[in-house]
Amino acid sequence: MARPHPLRRLMKTPLPTLTEQRLKLFRPSRRQVNNTYSLLNRYIFKNHLIRPPMYIGPWKNIWGMCVGGYYPTRRGTKCWIKLSDKYFCIQWFITIIAHEMVHQYEWDILNKSMTHRQSFFLWREQFDFYNIPLRSWYCPDNWFKYQDINKC
């Protein structure tokens, strides 16, 4: 019997109750952030990305943000990623970090600006394979209404 794919297994993790999602939010550790980045880089981006500096904190009004610069960091990438320290569930966290990695690919590999245009949506098919929605924005109200990440 084949082992379940780690990325698909994470996306199929049972959801916490609505109360837990609202009150006891998923708080990714530094290790979880690094492991998730590595999984996504391996299976979706074929290890083309260099892990940028990642900052986890209580950012106001953002789930995640990829910030580009014009000079490489010490790690060799030209951007850094800011991630919120709280998410509704692990599926929401994976979706957001994957979204920011697409922006990193646009900036570092394609040398294009980070947009939600054609080069951004080239990854939709690979994301769909792992049941990760690729959207330009995500609606938390729809999450609580449907409990389906594909409807957010």
Secondary structure, 3 states (H helix, E strand, C coil): CCCCCHHHHHHCCCCCCHHHHHHCCECCCHHHHHHHHHHHHHHCCCCCCCCCCEEEECCCCCCEEEEECCCCCCCCCCEEEEEECCECCHHHHHHHHHHHHHHHHHHHCCCCCCCCCHHHHCCHHHHHHCCCCCCCCCCHHHHHHHCCHHHC
